[in-house]
Amino acid sequence: MPHSVLVSQLMIKPNEWPLLPADMDVETALKILRIVTEDKKLLHGHSTPFVMNAQYKLVGFVHLIDLLSQIRPLCSGNNCADNVPSPTTLVSEITTPFAGTVRPADSILRALDIMIEHRVSMIPVIEEDRLEGIIKLSAIFNTVASILFDAEIIDQKEILMKRFSL
């Protein structure tokens, strides 16, 4: 049952996720993310970078839209407009703190409860103040749906595929 599945069984390790230093400027962050996502061929959904402070403690994450909004004025050819955000804005200035965290030994249902409450699709996995991984809603969805419905889906596969033109 879902309550017996641990976060550690589904989490993504930090070395498989983009991490940015909080004191990095946005322009450099975009360049680094481009290199990392291309070189490591990160999976879809692994592109929301986590932000770490100088002590390698997690401070939050940064939305790609927030990174791009900082350089958008540079893309228009008219960078003389008033109040143009500087590409030297630090990542820490546009970082969003996480709504909650879980431990590796927590049930995936605890992670799901936090995600539902805060309407987020990923949360960090922390143990003793250290980032151990990331748990994504899609991993929880696939696991819960598999546990609860796989036998039923297999029995109904043809009917469902015809009914919904799959």
NUKELO-269107 format. One record per residue (C-alpha): residue number from 0; y, x, z negated. Coordinates in pm, whole numbers, plus 50000, padded with zeros to 5 digits. Example, Ala and Ser with C-alpha at 12.3 -4.5 7.8 and 13.67 -1.06 7.14 Angstrom:
BEGIN
<nr = 0 | c2 = 49550 | c1 = 51230 | c3 = 49220>;
<nr = 1 | c2 = 49894 | c1 = 51367 | c3 = 49286>;
// end
This chain:
BEGIN
<nr = 0 | c2 = 50000 | c1 = 50000 | c3 = 50000>;
<nr = 1 | c2 = 50359 | c1 = 50115 | c3 = 50060>;
<nr = 2 | c2 = 50431 | c1 = 50172 | c3 = 49690>;
<nr = 3 | c2 = 50171 | c1 = 50449 | c3 = 49682>;
<nr = 4 | c2 = 50323 | c1 = 50647 | c3 = 49970>;
<nr = 5 | c2 = 50543 | c1 = 50930 | c3 = 49844>;
<nr = 6 | c2 = 50871 | c1 = 51040 | c3 = 49996>;
<nr = 7 | c2 = 50727 | c1 = 51393 | c3 = 50028>;
<nr = 8 | c2 = 50468 | c1 = 51259 | c3 = 50274>;
<nr = 9 | c2 = 50733 | c1 = 51138 | c3 = 50519>;
<nr = 10 | c2 = 51033 | c1 = 51363 | c3 = 50462>;
<nr = 11 | c2 = 51169 | c1 = 51603 | c3 = 50721>;
<nr = 12 | c2 = 51214 | c1 = 51959 | c3 = 50595>;
<nr = 13 | c2 = 51573 | c1 = 52094 | c3 = 50581>;
<nr = 14 | c2 = 51496 | c1 = 52370 | c3 = 50832>;
<nr = 15 | c2 = 51430 | c1 = 52093 | c3 = 51089>;
<nr = 16 | c2 = 51772 | c1 = 51940 | c3 = 51034>;
<nr = 17 | c2 = 52121 | c1 = 52067 | c3 = 51122>;
<nr = 18 | c2 = 52308 | c1 = 52199 | c3 = 50819>;
<nr = 19 | c2 = 52676 | c1 = 52295 | c3 = 50826>;
<nr = 20 | c2 = 52882 | c1 = 52488 | c3 = 50572>;
<nr = 21 | c2 = 53163 | c1 = 52280 | c3 = 50424>;
<nr = 22 | c2 = 53417 | c1 = 52556 | c3 = 50490>;
<nr = 23 | c2 = 53343 | c1 = 52573 | c3 = 50865>;
<nr = 24 | c2 = 53611 | c1 = 52445 | c3 = 51104>;
<nr = 25 | c2 = 53527 | c1 = 52149 | c3 = 51328>;
<nr = 26 | c2 = 53553 | c1 = 52346 | c3 = 51652>;
<nr = 27 | c2 = 53298 | c1 = 52601 | c3 = 51533>;
<nr = 28 | c2 = 53077 | c1 = 52323 | c3 = 51393>;
<nr = 29 | c2 = 53064 | c1 = 52152 | c3 = 51733>;
<nr = 30 | c2 = 52971 | c1 = 52477 | c3 = 51903>;
<nr = 31 | c2 = 52700 | c1 = 52550 | c3 = 51645>;
<nr = 32 | c2 = 52558 | c1 = 52197 | c3 = 51671>;
<nr = 33 | c2 = 52545 | c1 = 52225 | c3 = 52048>;
<nr = 34 | c2 = 52352 | c1 = 52550 | c3 = 52024>;
<nr = 35 | c2 = 52119 | c1 = 52425 | c3 = 51750>;
<nr = 36 | c2 = 52040 | c1 = 52093 | c3 = 51914>;
<nr = 37 | c2 = 51969 | c1 = 52261 | c3 = 52246>;
<nr = 38 | c2 = 51775 | c1 = 52561 | c3 = 52111>;
<nr = 39 | c2 = 51568 | c1 = 52373 | c3 = 51858>;
<nr = 40 | c2 = 51529 | c1 = 52065 | c3 = 52076>;
<nr = 41 | c2 = 51600 | c1 = 51847 | c3 = 51775>;
<nr = 42 | c2 = 51447 | c1 = 51504 | c3 = 51784>;
<nr = 43 | c2 = 51670 | c1 = 51203 | c3 = 51843>;
<nr = 44 | c2 = 51826 | c1 = 51105 | c3 = 51515>;
<nr = 45 | c2 = 51822 | c1 = 51459 | c3 = 51380>;
<nr = 46 | c2 = 52179 | c1 = 51512 | c3 = 51492>;
<nr = 47 | c2 = 52375 | c1 = 51393 | c3 = 51189>;
<nr = 48 | c2 = 52445 | c1 = 51725 | c3 = 51017>;
<nr = 49 | c2 = 52428 | c1 = 51767 | c3 = 50643>;
<nr = 50 | c2 = 52708 | c1 = 51960 | c3 = 50478>;
<nr = 51 | c2 = 52642 | c1 = 52231 | c3 = 50221>;
<nr = 52 | c2 = 52892 | c1 = 52408 | c3 = 49994>;
<nr = 53 | c2 = 52911 | c1 = 52784 | c3 = 49936>;
<nr = 54 | c2 = 52642 | c1 = 52757 | c3 = 49665>;
<nr = 55 | c2 = 52412 | c1 = 52584 | c3 = 49916>;
<nr = 56 | c2 = 52442 | c1 = 52252 | c3 = 49735>;
<nr = 57 | c2 = 52446 | c1 = 51935 | c3 = 49943>;
<nr = 58 | c2 = 52789 | c1 = 51769 | c3 = 49949>;
<nr = 59 | c2 = 52725 | c1 = 51501 | c3 = 50212>;
<nr = 60 | c2 = 52697 | c1 = 51454 | c3 = 50584>;
<nr = 61 | c2 = 52932 | c1 = 51432 | c3 = 50877>;
<nr = 62 | c2 = 52918 | c1 = 51167 | c3 = 51147>;
<nr = 63 | c2 = 52923 | c1 = 51305 | c3 = 51499>;
<nr = 64 | c2 = 53195 | c1 = 51052 | c3 = 51578>;
<nr = 65 | c2 = 53414 | c1 = 51208 | c3 = 51308>;
<nr = 66 | c2 = 53359 | c1 = 51555 | c3 = 51451>;
<nr = 67 | c2 = 53441 | c1 = 51439 | c3 = 51802>;
<nr = 68 | c2 = 53746 | c1 = 51242 | c3 = 51688>;
<nr = 69 | c2 = 53894 | c1 = 51570 | c3 = 51568>;
<nr = 70 | c2 = 53882 | c1 = 51722 | c3 = 51916>;
<nr = 71 | c2 = 53936 | c1 = 51406 | c3 = 52123>;
<nr = 72 | c2 = 54309 | c1 = 51476 | c3 = 52175>;
<nr = 73 | c2 = 54218 | c1 = 51812 | c3 = 52326>;
<nr = 74 | c2 = 54010 | c1 = 51634 | c3 = 52589>;
<nr = 75 | c2 = 54292 | c1 = 51422 | c3 = 52727>;
<nr = 76 | c2 = 54496 | c1 = 51703 | c3 = 52879>;
<nr = 77 | c2 = 54791 | c1 = 51597 | c3 = 52665>;
<nr = 78 | c2 = 54771 | c1 = 51788 | c3 = 52340>;
<nr = 79 | c2 = 55142 | c1 = 51758 | c3 = 52269>;
<nr = 80 | c2 = 55115 | c1 = 51414 | c3 = 52107>;
<nr = 81 | c2 = 55237 | c1 = 51369 | c3 = 51752>;
<nr = 82 | c2 = 54982 | c1 = 51393 | c3 = 51473>;
<nr = 83 | c2 = 54713 | c1 = 51545 | c3 = 51690>;
<nr = 84 | c2 = 54426 | c1 = 51643 | c3 = 51460>;
<nr = 85 | c2 = 54369 | c1 = 52014 | c3 = 51463>;
<nr = 86 | c2 = 54030 | c1 = 52145 | c3 = 51573>;
<nr = 87 | c2 = 54066 | c1 = 52378 | c3 = 51274>;
<nr = 88 | c2 = 54009 | c1 = 52086 | c3 = 51037>;
<nr = 89 | c2 = 53737 | c1 = 52187 | c3 = 50793>;
<nr = 90 | c2 = 53405 | c1 = 52006 | c3 = 50796>;
<nr = 91 | c2 = 53457 | c1 = 51932 | c3 = 50424>;
<nr = 92 | c2 = 53763 | c1 = 51721 | c3 = 50512>;
<nr = 93 | c2 = 53555 | c1 = 51475 | c3 = 50714>;
<nr = 94 | c2 = 53236 | c1 = 51484 | c3 = 50504>;
<nr = 95 | c2 = 53092 | c1 = 51158 | c3 = 50370>;
<nr = 96 | c2 = 52902 | c1 = 51172 | c3 = 50041>;
<nr = 97 | c2 = 52554 | c1 = 51022 | c3 = 50029>;
<nr = 98 | c2 = 52504 | c1 = 50680 | c3 = 49870>;
<nr = 99 | c2 = 52200 | c1 = 50801 | c3 = 49679>;
<nr = 100 | c2 = 51915 | c1 = 51045 | c3 = 49669>;
<nr = 101 | c2 = 51543 | c1 = 51041 | c3 = 49601>;
<nr = 102 | c2 = 51294 | c1 = 51297 | c3 = 49473>;
<nr = 103 | c2 = 50984 | c1 = 51408 | c3 = 49666>;
<nr = 104 | c2 = 50759 | c1 = 51232 | c3 = 49411>;
<nr = 105 | c2 = 50940 | c1 = 50897 | c3 = 49446>;
<nr = 106 | c2 = 50778 | c1 = 50608 | c3 = 49629>;
<nr = 107 | c2 = 50911 | c1 = 50535 | c3 = 49976>;
<nr = 108 | c2 = 51000 | c1 = 50191 | c3 = 49839>;
<nr = 109 | c2 = 51261 | c1 = 50355 | c3 = 49612>;
<nr = 110 | c2 = 51410 | c1 = 50520 | c3 = 49920>;
<nr = 111 | c2 = 51396 | c1 = 50188 | c3 = 50105>;
<nr = 112 | c2 = 51576 | c1 = 50010 | c3 = 49819>;
<nr = 113 | c2 = 51864 | c1 = 50261 | c3 = 49837>;
<nr = 114 | c2 = 51879 | c1 = 50227 | c3 = 50215>;
<nr = 115 | c2 = 51887 | c1 = 49848 | c3 = 50197>;
<nr = 116 | c2 = 52146 | c1 = 49841 | c3 = 49919>;
<nr = 117 | c2 = 52382 | c1 = 50081 | c3 = 50095>;
<nr = 118 | c2 = 52289 | c1 = 49994 | c3 = 50456>;
<nr = 119 | c2 = 52208 | c1 = 50354 | c3 = 50549>;
<nr = 120 | c2 = 51927 | c1 = 50492 | c3 = 50761>;
<nr = 121 | c2 = 51866 | c1 = 50826 | c3 = 50591>;
<nr = 122 | c2 = 51898 | c1 = 50981 | c3 = 50249>;
<nr = 123 | c2 = 51848 | c1 = 51329 | c3 = 50115>;
<nr = 124 | c2 = 51545 | c1 = 51429 | c3 = 49911>;
<nr = 125 | c2 = 51662 | c1 = 51637 | c3 = 49616>;
<nr = 126 | c2 = 51464 | c1 = 51821 | c3 = 49349>;
<nr = 127 | c2 = 51635 | c1 = 52018 | c3 = 49072>;
<nr = 128 | c2 = 51970 | c1 = 52004 | c3 = 49256>;
<nr = 129 | c2 = 51815 | c1 = 52151 | c3 = 49572>;
<nr = 130 | c2 = 51779 | c1 = 51986 | c3 = 49913>;
<nr = 131 | c2 = 51406 | c1 = 51949 | c3 = 49978>;
<nr = 132 | c2 = 51422 | c1 = 51721 | c3 = 50280>;
<nr = 133 | c2 = 51551 | c1 = 51410 | c3 = 50449>;
<nr = 134 | c2 = 51385 | c1 = 51069 | c3 = 50457>;
<nr = 135 | c2 = 51467 | c1 = 50839 | c3 = 50748>;
<nr = 136 | c2 = 51444 | c1 = 50463 | c3 = 50768>;
<nr = 137 | c2 = 51241 | c1 = 50487 | c3 = 51089>;
<nr = 138 | c2 = 50967 | c1 = 50683 | c3 = 50908>;
<nr = 139 | c2 = 50955 | c1 = 50422 | c3 = 50631>;
<nr = 140 | c2 = 50953 | c1 = 50138 | c3 = 50885>;
<nr = 141 | c2 = 50663 | c1 = 50289 | c3 = 51081>;
<nr = 142 | c2 = 50463 | c1 = 50350 | c3 = 50764>;
<nr = 143 | c2 = 50522 | c1 = 50010 | c3 = 50607>;
<nr = 144 | c2 = 50459 | c1 = 49824 | c3 = 50934>;
<nr = 145 | c2 = 50142 | c1 = 50025 | c3 = 50989>;
<nr = 146 | c2 = 50007 | c1 = 49956 | c3 = 50641>;
<nr = 147 | c2 = 50091 | c1 = 49588 | c3 = 50643>;
<nr = 148 | c2 = 50032 | c1 = 49483 | c3 = 51002>;
<nr = 149 | c2 = 49820 | c1 = 49726 | c3 = 51207>;
<nr = 150 | c2 = 49495 | c1 = 49530 | c3 = 51185>;
<nr = 151 | c2 = 49676 | c1 = 49205 | c3 = 51261>;
<nr = 152 | c2 = 49869 | c1 = 49362 | c3 = 51550>;
<nr = 153 | c2 = 49553 | c1 = 49505 | c3 = 51705>;
<nr = 154 | c2 = 49395 | c1 = 49159 | c3 = 51696>;
<nr = 155 | c2 = 49704 | c1 = 49001 | c3 = 51852>;
<nr = 156 | c2 = 49807 | c1 = 49284 | c3 = 52086>;
<nr = 157 | c2 = 49728 | c1 = 49106 | c3 = 52414>;
<nr = 158 | c2 = 49888 | c1 = 48781 | c3 = 52303>;
<nr = 159 | c2 = 50203 | c1 = 48955 | c3 = 52182>;
<nr = 160 | c2 = 50232 | c1 = 49168 | c3 = 52496>;
<nr = 161 | c2 = 50204 | c1 = 48864 | c3 = 52724>;
<nr = 162 | c2 = 50434 | c1 = 48651 | c3 = 52511>;
<nr = 163 | c2 = 50712 | c1 = 48911 | c3 = 52503>;
<nr = 164 | c2 = 50645 | c1 = 49066 | c3 = 52846>;
<nr = 165 | c2 = 50576 | c1 = 49410 | c3 = 52702>;
// end
